[in-house]
Amino acid sequence: MAQKHGNKFGTHRVIEPKGVLPQPANKVDNNMDEIYDNEILIDVQTLNIDSASFTDIMNYAKQQAGEGASEEKVLSEVKKEILYNVELQGKHRNRRTGSGGMLLGKIEKIGDAIKDKVDVKEGDRIATLVSLSLTPLRIDEIIAIRPDVDQVDIKGKAILFESGIYAKIPDDMPEKLALSALDVAGAPAQTAKLCQYGQNVVILGAGGKSGMLCCYEAKKRVGVTGKVIGLANSPKSTQRIKELGFCDVVESVKGMTPAEIYELVYKLTDGKMADVTINCVNVPDQEMTAILCTKDDGTVYFFSMATSFTKASLGAEGIGADVNMIMGNGYTKGHAEFTLQELRESEKLRKIFEELYA
């Protein structure tokens, strides 16, 4: 029997409301018994939940488990929340943050209409570079939850649409290492486009996964006359980014208010403030911190999925800040290979990623 023809952007999988794309849809069809002629069916191994979403799910699970609950009980609640998200929507989109993540798996089947158009074949291992918030997903079993790296091992299936992007897992690094870097590939690639020689760059959440990659790339771009200021939120992440040596200055700002961080950056830049500020923090309400760090006509790049457009735009207006704000597009051309190349270039970066994520 000939396969049904599907829409390039996946609208044929949208159940409700009709007429919208899969990402904003409330529910998509996750029936994997038959695929459309322009879809790729993936046998899923690991979900890499985005940091803002996983942090939110963990906090929600702790509330549901109750004060003093064991780790086992908390992870049981995490499992329930993940399964409920998929049952409710046919995809994994966090019901509070609206964000998803990406996945690692093996290609099981390629639709007839695109077999000659893609550079992969059945059996290849890939990481999807589109959000789980738009990816039809079926979870048959959750095998393991690894909260330290925001990853969930499962048995299940997923659909990649014709317009969806992906990266083949490279042969020269462990797949979990590649997955962890590809999850945030948009951040360092955008950093490379934004940062220029001699600039002051402030990176919020510098000691996290995306933050470390951004620090490395920013220092390459600003050179010896520029300054990269890494602001971290915990003693562990502060020490981590100090030891990596990518930043000219590293400060721990845990507990500091936006106004206090403004004063700190003012001091560190002799009043010039940042030409570029990059927000990699995975918790809400960091918009004004990033804006206050940035000089007039400077650029703020909000990579974090916890960012509120409303808070950023109205907040900037409220303090008379004339800054260019870029909302974190997780995609920029060539971002996958760009980010994997960073791990090949920097032995220190690769080592810390292997220790933390592989």
N, C-alpha and C positions, 0 to 999 in steps of 0.2 A: 504494500500500500504506500502511495506517495505521501511524503510528510507534508503537513500543513505549512503554509507560508506565514511567517511571522513578521511583525514590524521591526525595523532596524533598531529602534530604541526600546523595544520591549513592551509597548503599550498593549499588545495582545495578551499579556499575562496579568494585566490590571483587572481586578474584580470590582473594586470600588474605592473612590468614585470613578466612574467611567470618564475617559477623556484626559486624565492626567498621566504623567510619566510615572514609572515605577517607584522612584524615590519618595515623592510626596504621597503616594497612594496609601490608603489605610490598609488595604489587603491585596496581595498578589497571589496568583495561582502557583502553588508549589508542587503540583502533580508532576512527577518525573517519569511516569510510565511511558509517555511518548514525548519526544521533543519536536520542536518546530524545525523547519529546514535551515534556519539561520541562527541556531543556538548551539552552544557547546555544553554538553553534560559533564559535570565534574564529580568524581568520587572524592569527597572531602575528607581530609585528615585533621586539619587544625584550623580553628577560627582564631584570628588575631583581633580581639576586640579593641577598638580605639581607646586610648588612655582615659579620655574624659568620660566615656561611656562605662568602662570597667570600674573606674573609681566610683561613679554614681551607683552602679549595681552593687558593689561591695558595701557601700554605706547603707543602701536600702536593705541589703541582706542582713546586716548587723542590727538594724532597727527591727526587722521581722523576727530575727532569732532571739532578741531580747538581751538585756544587759548581762554581761558575764557568760554569754553563750560560748561553747567550745568552737574551735576552728571547724570541726566536722559539721556542726550544726549550721554555722555561717555558710560554708560551701554548699551545703544542702539547699539553703535558701537561694544561693547564687544559681544553682542548677535549675531550681523551680522557675526563677525569673527569666532565665535564658529560654527555657522550653516554652514558657508562657508567651514571651515575645513572638516566637516563631509560630506557635499555634494560633495566636491572635491575628498575625499579619502575613504569614507565609514567608517571612524574611526576618532577619535580626536587626531591627531598628529599635534602639532604646526609646521607650515611651516617654521619658523625661528629657533626655538630651537631644533626641532626634538623630543621633549619630550611630554609626555601625562599626566599621573595621574592614578587614579583608580576610582572605582565606588561602590556605595551601591545600593542593590536592592533585589528583591525577586525572588526565582527560580520559573519559570513558567513551564518549561518542561525539562526533562532529556532524552537524546538520549537512545534508546533501548540497544545499545551495552555497555553502561557504568552504567546503573542503579544499577547493583549489585556490582560495583567497587567503588562507591563514598559513602562518609559518610554523605551525605545530601539527602533531599527529597524535592519534590515539595512543595512550600510554605515557605521553610526556608529562612531567611534573611541572606545574605552574603555580604562581601566586597571582591572584586576581588583584588588579590595581583600581578596581571600582568598589564603591562602598557596599558593605553588607546591608545597608539601609535600602538598597534597591535590588539586591540579588535574591531571586527565589531560592529558598533553602528548605531542606527537609532534614531534621535531626532524628535518626533512628536510635541513637544511644550517645550519651555523654560519657566518655571514658575517663577523662582526667581534667581537672581545673588547676591551672598554675597561676595564682594571683600575682606572684612576683613579676611575671612577664606579660600579664594580660592575655594569656592564651588558653584555649579550651580545645582539647583533643576530642574528636567525635567520630562516629560512624554516621554518614549521611550523604546527601547529594545536593548539588547546586547547579544553577543555570547561569551561563555567561551569555549575554546578548551580543548580537553582531557588532554593536557600537562599543562593547566593553573592551577594556584594555587589560593586558596581562603581561607577566614577565616569566620567561622560562627560568627555572632554577639553575643557576650556574654550577659547573662541575668543580670549581675550585674552592667552594666553601660549603659548610653544613647547611642543609635546607632551613633549619630553624634560625640560623644566623641571617641568612638571606631574607627570610620572612620578616624578621624583626626590623631590618633596615628598610625593606620595601614598604612596610606599613607607614612610614613617615617620609617617604622619598620626596614628596613635594616640598618639604621644608628646606633642606639644604640646596635643592635646585633653585628654588625661588630666592634664597639668600644670595646665591651666586649672581643672580640677575640684579639684585637690589644694591649690593654693597660695592663701593668703589674705593680706589686707593686714597688713603689719607683720612677717611671718615671715622667718626665716632659711632660705634655700634653697641647697643645695649640688648642683651638677650635675657629675657625672663624665663626662668625654668631651665637654666643653662646645664644643670646636671642630669636632666632627663634624657630619654632616648633621642627625641628630635633636637633637644637643646645641644647635646654634645656634637651632633653632626653639623648644626648651624654654627657653633663656635669654631669648629675646624674650618669650615668653608669661609666664614667671615674673616678670619685672620689671614687666610690666603689672599683674600681680595683687598683688604685695607692696607696690607703691607706694614713696613716698619714705622711709617709716619702716622698710621691710623691707630685707633685704640678700640679693643674689644673688651667690654665690661660684662662679665657673667654674673647674673644675680640668681642665687639658688635658694631653695626653701627649706632645706633640712641639713643638718650637720653632715650626713652621709653624702648627699649630692654635692654639697659645697666642697668637701674634701676630694670627691671624685674628679670634679672639673679642675680643681687646683692641681692635682697630680697629673692630669693630662697635659696641662701647660699650653692650652690653646688660647687662653684669655690673658690679656695684659693685667686685668684686675678681676678678682673674684670676691664677692661679698655675700654673706648670708643675710637674707632679708626676712626671715621667718618672723611673723608678728608685727612687722613694720606696716604702717598705714601708707596709702598712696602719697600723701604729703611728705612723709618721712623719706620715702624712696626718692621723691623728687629732690629733696634737699641733698641726699647722698649723691645722686647723679650730677646735680649742679656742682657739688664740690669736686667730684672725680673728673669733670670735664672743664673745670675753670669757668663755669657758667655758660658754656657753649651748648650743652645738652646733646642729645643723640641725633645724628643725621638719619639713622635707621634704628628702629626698635622692633625686635622680633619677640612675639609673645608665644611661648611654648608651654605655658602653665596649664595643667589639666583640670583646674577647678574654676568655678564661675567668679564673676565680679573682679576681674583683673583688667578690665578695659581702661579705666581711668589711670591706673598705674602706668600702663604702656603709653598712653597719650601724654601724661605729665612728663615722662622721660624725654619726650621728643621735641626738637626745636620747631619753630614755625617754618613751614615748607618742607619739613622732614617727612619721613615715611614710617608708618606703623604697619607691620605685617602681623595680622592676627592668625597664626596657624592653628591655635587651639580651637577644638570643636565646642568648647564651653563658652565661646564668645557670643555676646548678644549684640546684634547690629544696632538695636534701639539704644542700648546703654552706651555704646561707643559713639554713635552719631549725635545723640542728644547731649551726652556728657561732654564731648568736644565743643559743641556749640555753647554749652553752659559756662565754660571757662574761657571762651574766646580762643580756642586752639585751632590754628590754621594748619592742619596736618593732612597728609595724604594717607588714607586708610585702605589697606588691601585685606579683604576677607580671605581666609586661607583656602585657596583652591588646592586640593590635594594632588592636582595634576599640572605638570608643565612638560613640554616636549623633552623627551629623553631623560626624564627624571629617574627612571629605574636604573638604567645603566650608569647614570651620573652618580647615584648614591652608592651603588655597589663598588664603583671605582674608588670612592673615598675609603672604603674598608681595605681595598687593595693597596692604596697609597700609604695609609697610616698604620703602622704596626701597633702603635699604642691604642688607636681607636678600635682596631679589629680585636685586640686582646680583651679590652674591657667589654665589648659586645659579646664575645665568645663566653666570657665569664658570667655575664648577666643573662644572656638570652639564648645561647646555643646549648 
